[in-house]
Amino acid sequence: MSSRAESFLVGLIGDGVMPSLTPYMHEREGDHQGLRYLYRPIDLLELGLPGAAVGELLTGAQRLGFNGLNITHPCKQLVLEYLDEVTPDARRLGAVNTVTIRDGRFVGHNTDFSGFAAALASGLPGAKLGRVVQLGAGGAGSAVAYALLTAGVRELELVDTDAGRCAARAAELAGFFPDQKVTARTTAALPRLMPQADGLVHCTPMGMAAHPGVPLDMSHVESRHWVADIVYRPIETELVREARAKGCEVLDGGRMAVGQAADAFRIFTGLEPDAERMRAHFLELVAAEEVAA
């Protein structure tokens, strides 16, 4: 039989994952590829389980014949001790969000960084990468910063309200990319950083439905800047909307969400997904959510 007649059973482990759009994107792409593809959320809150239960859930998934799992908060670091192998990039990031289950082995990957790298390449082709300012150095920010440096950013200015975390992250990244410059900054430095920057990347919760607003004084953003957001609920954050109105090239957070899903689909199935088709479906899903709200 053709490999396309195979069936795939995958899932998503994390807190509050029932509303995730990822299962729909994977299953629709599976349909287009002619696969029997089933993707199930495994919500720790619904099950009343702590993040530490991720090891037990991995074993259960293996026994039930799952092909792989996506992993999200609070398990991206906790899952590491239960894996047989971790890709070099995921090891460097200290976080795994995709696990394959094959031949009795768990192999961990990170598609947070690769998803943003794909988003940047497809959504902002030709973007200048000389100097970039990034707001937010938390978990998602770490993956994005790694992606930016992998993409060739020469100087990365990491800005975070937590000075200690920011300095530690910058030092770690500088160690991985010795030929590039990574500097930890405070928000007070933004007025002098932005005039020298080619682009701005936003990696904080600001702009989410529950945290409305913009993460910086928009007078610092010029039309020559490119602006990327990783928030995708709503898809048109205030930052994206205001930057576009200024004439900036913008990258909405949906690009990264789709990039993550497309990379995970490829890892699980070995087949090449149609990322633009997945993005079109993602935008349909987001629009339906907004209408329902």
N, C-alpha and C positions, 0 to 999 in steps of 0.2 A: 504493500500500500504506500501511497505518497506520504511524505512527512507531514503534509498539510492536512491529513486526516487524523493527525495526533490530537489528543485531548490534553489540555493544560488546566491544572488547578493551582491557583495562587491566592495569596491573601495579604492583608495589611494589618499589622499589629501596632497598637498604640492607644493612647487615651483619647476618647471622643472622636473616633474615626468614622462613625456612622454617616456623617454628612459628607464625607470625602467624595470628590468627583473622580478620583483615580480609578475606582473599579469600573465606572462607566466608560472611561476612555480606553482602558485595556480591553474590555469586552467588545466594544464597538470595533476596535482595530482588529481584534481576533476574528470577528465576523467578516470583515473585509478581506482578511487573509485566508478565509476558508477553514478556520480552526474551530474546534470545540473548546472554548476558552471561558473558564469560570473564575471570577475574582470575588473573594469574600472578605469583608471587613471583620476583624477580630478585635472588638473594642474592650479594652481592659476595664473601663468604667462600667460598661454594661455587665461584664463578667464578675465585677468586684475583685479584680486581681491587681496586685502591684506590678510595677515595671520589672521587678526581679523575677517575675514568673515567665519572662520571655524564653528562658532556657527550656522550661517545661513545655511551653507552647511549641517551640521548635521541634522538640522530640515528638510531640503529639502530631504535628504536621507531617513529619517524616513517616510516622506509622500510618497515617491516613492517605499517604500517596501524593502530598503536595509537591509541586515542582519548584516552588520558591515562595518567598515572602518579602514584602516591603516592610520596613521597620521605621516607625516614627517616634516622636516624643512619648514617653520618657526613656525609650529603650535603645537609642542609637549607640550609646556607649556601653550600656549594660550587656548588650548582645555579644560584644567582642569575645568574652571569655568562653562562649559556647561554640565558637567557630573553629573549623579545622584549618581554614586558610583565609587570609585577608589580602586583597589586592594592595600593592604598594601605596597607591594614592589614598585608599581608605585607611591604611595603617598610619600614614602621615597625618591624616585629619583626625585620627582617633575616633572615628564615627562610621557606622555602617547603616545604610538605609535599604539595602537590597541583599537578600540571601538566596543563593541557589541551593537546591537539595538534589544532589546527584550521586549515585553509587555510594550511598550511605554517608556522604560528606556534606558539611555546611561550608559554603564559600561566601565571604562577605565582600560587597562592593559599595561604592559611594557614587550615586548618580545625582547628588545635590550639586557637586562641583561640575560634573560633566554636563548636567542639564543646563546650568547657567552658561557654561562655555559654548554649548550649542545654541542657546538663546542669543548670546552676544554675536556669534558668527552669522546666524540667520536673520536676526532682527536689526542689527546695526553693522552690516558689512562695511568694512573700510573705516570703522571708527578709529580716531587717533588714540593711541595707547601710550603716549609719552608719560603723562602724569594724570593719575586718577585719584579722586577723593572718594572714600567709602565711609558712609555713616553706619555704624553698628558693627561690633566685633564679636557678637555672640555666636551661637551654634551655626545658624544659617550664614551669618557673616563670615565665619571662618572658611566655609566651603566656597563662598563667592570670592573671597580674597584669593584663595588658592587658585580658583578658576581664572581670575584676572591675571595673576602672575604667570600661570601656565599659558595664557593667551598672548603674553609678551609685554604686559605693562611694565614700563621701565621704572617708574617711581609710584609707589602706592602710599597714599596718606590715609591711615586708619584713624577714624574719629569715633570716640565712644565716651559716654558719661562715666564709665567705670575705668579709671585711669590704669589701675593695676591689671585688669583683664586685657585692656588694649595693649599695654606695654608687653605683656607676656605673649600675646598673639603675634605682635609685630616681630618680636625677637625670634619666635619659633619659625615664622614664615621667612624671615631673613636668612635663617640657617638653611632652609630648604632651597632658597633661590639666592645664592651668594652674589650673583652678577646683577641683581636688581636691588632697588632700594625700597625698604618698607619702614615707615616711620609712624609711631604712635602719637596722636594729637588729641587735644581736647576741643570741645565745640567752640571755645573762645578763639581758636586759631582759624576758623572758617573764613572770616573776612579777608585774611591774607592768603589763604590757600586757594580759594576759588578763582581769583584772577589768573593764577598760574596753571590751572587744571584744564585738561581736555574734556574730562567727563566726570559725572557724579553718579555713584551707585548707592541706593538706599536699602539698608538691611535691618531696620528696626520695625516694631509693630505700628508705628505712626502711620495713619492712613487707612488702617483696617476699620471696618464698620464700627467697632467698639472703641477705636482710638482715632477719631477724625482729626484732620489737620495736616500741616506740612512740617517736615522735620528740620527745616532751616528757613532763615529769612530769604525769601525768593528774590530779593534785590541782588543777592550774590550770584544768581543764575543768569547767564547771558545766552543770547541766541546761538552763539558759537559752541556752547557746551552740548554734549549728548548726555541724556539723563536716563538711568535705568532704575526701575523699582522692582522689588521681589514680592510686594504685596499684591494679591490678585482678587481679594474680596473686599471692596469692589475692584473690578478690572481697571476702571478709570479712577485711580486715586486722585486726590487733590494735587499731589506732586506731578503726576503724569499730565493732568489736565492743564495746570498752570505752566508747566514747562513747554508743552506743545503750543500753548497760546503765545509764548515768548518766541516761538520759532525754532525751538530745540528739536533735534531728533530724539525720539523717546523709545524706550523698551518697556512694555508693561510686564507685570509680574506673571501673567499667564504664559509668557514664553518660557520661563524657567520651569513652571509647573508641567508644561507639556514636554519640555526637554527631559526632565526627570523621568516622566512616564514612558516616553519613547525609548530612552536608554534601558530602563528596566524591562520593557517588552522585548527588546533585542536580546538582553541577557537571559531572560527566561526561555525564549523560544528559539533563538538562533536565527530568527528571520528579521529582515529589515523593515521597520515600520515606516509609514508615510507620515512624517512629522507635521506637514502642513494640513493633511487630512485630520490628524488628531487635534491640531489647533482649532480648526473650523468646528469640530465637534465640541471642544472645550468651550469655545465662545458661545455656542448654542446653549450649553448647560448653564453657564454663568448668566446669560440673558434670561433664561427661564427662571433661575433663582431670583433674579432682580424683579421680574414681573410678579412672581409669587409673593415677594416681600412687600 
